[in-house]
Amino acid sequence: MSKNTGKTNTTTTRPKEKTAAYFLIITGIIAFSAFAAGLIPSGRQPIITAAAVAEVNNAPGLLLEGAAASTDRVAVPVFKITAYCPCAKCCGKWTNVYPRRTASGHRIRPGDKFCAADKSIPFGTMIIIPGYNDGLPVPVLDRGGAITGDRLDVYFDSHKEAVQWGTQYLVPNFKI
C-alpha cells in the first residue's frame, strides 16, 4: 500500500507518444553515429526512410525500389566506399604485373570504370555508385583483401583521383 504524504506531484509526465518519439530520435542518432564510426558490424543496417537515403546520396528525387513514398521505412545498407588505382600504394605486389588484370580476368585499360566488392557480390553485378562514373552503372570486376561486407572500392587511373575520392559513405543502387 502506498502512503499518502499530502504532497502533490508537480512533475508532469509526457504522453507515451511523445516519449516514444524522443526514444526513436535518440536511438536513431546513436545508431547512425555508431554506424558512421564503424561500430555496427557488417550485416546490421539502420532502418531509414527513402528520403534520408536520397539526402545521404545528395539525390533528392531518389526513391528506393519497394518504397512507395519517401516516408516508407526500409532497411538499406550504407556502404563504405573507398578508391584505388594501379600504383604500389594501392595494389602492392600486383603493381608490376602486366598486363594488368582484375580478379575477374578483365584487362584494365585507361579510362575503365569498375569496382571491387566482397565475394558475396558476383562478378558482373552492375552497381550505380553516387558520384562515380557520372551516375552510370559500373560492373563488379575485382576483389580486395580489405573489401569485405558492406564495402566497395572504386577504380581510378591515377592515385591523385583515388585520393580525391577519399572515403565516402553512400547507398549504392544494385542493378539486378
Summary of the structure (lengths in Angstrom):
residues: 176
radius of gyration: 22.6
end to end distance: 64.4
largest distance: 88.3
contacts: 415
relative contact order: 0.17
helix: 26%
strand: 20%
